[in-house]
Amino acid sequence: MALPRKHTRSNPSTTGNALRRLMSMADWPFEEFPDEALFSESWAPAVDLKENKKGYVVHADIPGVEPKDIDVTLDKGILTIRGSRTEESRDEGDNFHRIERFSGSFSRQFSLPDAADDGVEAKMKDGVLEIHIPKSEKAVARKIEIKG
């Protein structure tokens, strides 16, 4: 008897996924602001957050959205990714059997650690927004010369 395959990714609008997202936030160097996107049917891009020696990196899946339709801001330690995806035009006579792609506005906010610097850079490639947030000079480990 074959066991059912474990699914590691689910629909972002499900309550279970929202709960897992809330619980997993404690594992990241960022703290996500609770917002209505966690609990409603609105869409929010999937985001990965990681830390390396130089800083923090955010990857957000935003296919079908042009860079001109995305705003990335950093204000008082809060990184905000905001934008919108327009709905595909529908011709008369189109008979959709299934619509799963989200459209409309989205917004994600993250509180950056104190170690984050203001020199944020963002680029978009193949539908993935990549944001680099360097660590401040005081937060980067460096070798101290011993005089003697």
N, C-alpha and C positions, 0 to 999 in steps of 0.2 A: 504494500500500500504506500503510495507516494504522499509525502507530507505537503501541505500547501506552502507555496513560496512566500517567504516573509517579504512584505513590502516595506521599503525604507522611506518612501516618499508618498505623501497623500495630498489630497486636494487642500489647498491653503485655506479654504473657507470652513473646513470641518472643525468642530469644537475640540476634538482630540488633538488635532495638529496644533491648534492654538495653545492648548494646555502644554504640549511638549515644547513648543517654542518658548513659552513663558518660563518653564522649568529649566530649559537649557541656557537661558541668558546668564545664569550665575556662573557658567563655565567660561565666559568670554571676558576679554579685557574691557569690553564696552558694556554699557547698560542701555537697553532699548527702552524708550518711553512707551508706556502702555498707550495704545490708541485704538480707535474704533475698528481699524483694519484687522486687528487680532480676533475680533468677535463678530464681525459682520460679513456680509456676502461681497463686500468691495474687494478689489484685488490689491495685492502688494507684491512687488518683485521679491523673488527668493534672494537672500543675501548670505554670503559667507564672510566671516570676519576672521582674520588671523594676525598674529604678531610675529615679527622677526626681529633681528638685532637692530635694524635701522628704523623700524617703526611699525605701523599697522597698515594692513591692506584690506580693502573692502571689494568684493566682487558681487555685483548685482545683475541678475538675469533680467534684461529688459529688451527682449527681441521685438522688432516692429516699431520701436520708438526712436526717432531721430535725436541726435545729440542736442539740436536746437530746441527740442521739446522737453528737455531735462534741466532742472536747476539743482546745482550742488552748492550748498552754503555752509559756512562755519561761522557761528556766532556765539560768543560766550561759552565755548567748549561744547556746543551742540552741533553735530554734523547732521544736515538735513538733505535728503535726496527726494526731490519732488518732480512730478511730471505728469504727462497724460498720453494715452494711446487712443487714437481715434478708431471708432468702430468701422469695420469694413462696410462699404456701401452695399446696399441690397437692391437688386433690380426687381421690378415687378415680375412676378412669376417664379422668383426664387422660392424654393421650398426647403428650408433648412430642417434637417432631421436631428441635428445636434449642434449646439453652440457651446464650446468649452473655453475659447480664448477670451480673456478679459479685456475690457476696454474702459476708458474713463480715466479719472485722475487717481494718482497714488501719491503717498507720502510716507517716508520712513525717517525716523530720527534716532540718533544715537548720542549718548553722552560720552565724550572722549575722556580717557584717563588724563590725569594731570601731566603725564609724561608726553602728551601729544603736542606737536609744534603747529604753528599756523601755516607752514609751507605746504599746503595740500595741493596735490596734482590729480587730475582726472583725465581718463581717456576712454573711448568707446571702440570696441572691436568685436565684430561678429555677434552683436546683440548683448555683449557683456560689458557693463560699466565697471571700470577698474579705478579705484581711488587709493592713492598712496598718501598716508599721513605720517610724516617723519616724527621721530621722537626728538624732544628738545635736547640740546647739547648736555644739559645737566643730568638727563636721564640715561644717556648712552654710557655704558661702562667703558672706561679707558684705563690704560696702565699709568700708574703714578711713578714717576722717576724718584728714586731715593738718592738724595744728595749726601755725600759723606766724605 
